[in-house]
Amino acid sequence: METFGITGFSFGIVGFIFAMVALGKISKLEKQLKETGVLEKEYKSG
């Protein structure tokens, strides 16, 4: 039964890391779109 806990924990860590990387990429894209004028300078994300 402890293998399910280890597996779940591992998937949780991988999911968290994936989410942090995705958030960083979205922030970078948003900044780039603001600089090029595609988005308004005052645009606030979610």
Helices and strands as residue ranges (DSSP letters): H 2-36
